[in-house]
Amino acid sequence: MNQQLLIKSLELLKNGHFKAGYQMEQAHEICQDYEGEPTFDWIHALVHRIEGDDGNAEYWYRRAGKYRHPGSVADEWQTIWDEVT
């Protein structure tokens, strides 16, 4: 697990205000590079949740062994952040 890149991908999502755009795409690319590592797959699911692509998000949640957080995207981000840091 590359903690620095996990943190970077999470910071990109937060700095992009949890919206589609350049920063989210950068986070997406990082997660794709580490496909198969559960925490990266979890962030990957969050990226697709932000996009509104629920089917793709569910795929990545399954890959990560996680469930979609019942709260907001920001709440889920915080849960991941707390686990990573």
C-alpha positions as CSV (number, residue, x, y, z in Angstrom):
1,M,0.0,0.0,0.0
2,N,1.4,3.4,-1.0
3,Q,0.1,5.7,1.8
4,Q,1.4,8.8,0.2
5,L,-0.6,8.2,-3.0
6,L,-3.7,7.3,-1.0
7,I,-3.4,10.6,0.8
8,K,-2.8,12.5,-2.4
9,S,-5.8,11.0,-4.1
10,L,-8.0,11.9,-1.1
11,E,-6.6,15.4,-1.0
12,L,-7.3,15.8,-4.7
13,L,-11.0,14.9,-4.2
14,K,-11.3,17.3,-1.3
15,N,-9.5,20.1,-3.0
16,G,-11.8,19.6,-6.0
17,H,-14.8,20.0,-3.7
18,F,-16.0,16.5,-4.4
19,K,-17.0,17.4,-7.9
20,A,-16.0,16.2,-11.4
21,G,-13.1,17.9,-12.9
22,Y,-9.3,17.8,-13.3
23,Q,-8.5,16.9,-9.6
24,M,-11.0,14.1,-9.6
25,E,-9.5,12.8,-12.8
26,Q,-6.1,12.8,-11.2
27,A,-7.4,10.9,-8.2
28,H,-9.1,8.4,-10.6
29,E,-5.8,7.8,-12.5
30,I,-4.0,7.1,-9.2
31,C,-6.6,4.6,-8.2
32,Q,-6.5,2.9,-11.6
33,D,-2.7,2.5,-11.2
34,Y,-3.2,0.6,-8.0
35,E,-6.3,-1.4,-9.0
36,G,-6.6,-4.5,-6.9
37,E,-5.5,-2.8,-3.7
38,P,-8.6,-2.5,-1.5
39,T,-8.2,1.0,-0.2
40,F,-7.4,2.4,-3.7
41,D,-10.5,0.4,-5.0
42,W,-12.6,2.1,-2.2
43,I,-11.4,5.5,-3.3
44,H,-12.1,4.5,-6.9
45,A,-15.7,3.7,-5.8
46,L,-16.0,7.1,-4.3
47,V,-14.8,8.7,-7.5
48,H,-17.6,7.0,-9.4
49,R,-20.1,7.9,-6.7
50,I,-19.1,11.5,-7.2
51,E,-19.6,11.2,-10.9
52,G,-23.1,9.7,-10.3
53,D,-22.1,6.4,-11.9
54,D,-23.7,4.2,-9.2
55,G,-23.3,1.0,-11.1
56,N,-19.6,1.4,-11.6
57,A,-19.3,2.6,-8.0
58,E,-21.0,-0.5,-6.7
59,Y,-18.5,-2.6,-8.7
60,W,-15.6,-0.9,-7.0
61,Y,-17.2,-1.2,-3.6
62,R,-17.4,-4.9,-4.1
63,R,-13.8,-5.0,-5.2
64,A,-12.8,-3.1,-2.1
65,G,-14.9,-5.3,0.2
66,K,-16.8,-2.2,1.3
67,Y,-20.4,-0.9,1.1
68,R,-21.5,2.6,0.0
69,H,-21.5,4.9,3.0
70,P,-25.0,5.9,4.0
71,G,-24.0,9.5,4.5
72,S,-22.7,12.2,2.1
73,V,-19.7,11.9,-0.1
74,A,-17.9,14.1,2.4
75,D,-18.8,11.7,5.2
76,E,-17.5,8.8,3.2
77,W,-14.3,10.7,2.4
78,Q,-13.8,11.3,6.1
79,T,-14.2,7.6,6.9
80,I,-11.6,6.7,4.3
81,W,-9.3,9.5,5.5
82,D,-9.6,8.3,9.1
83,E,-8.7,4.8,8.0
84,V,-5.7,5.9,5.9
85,T,-4.1,8.5,8.2
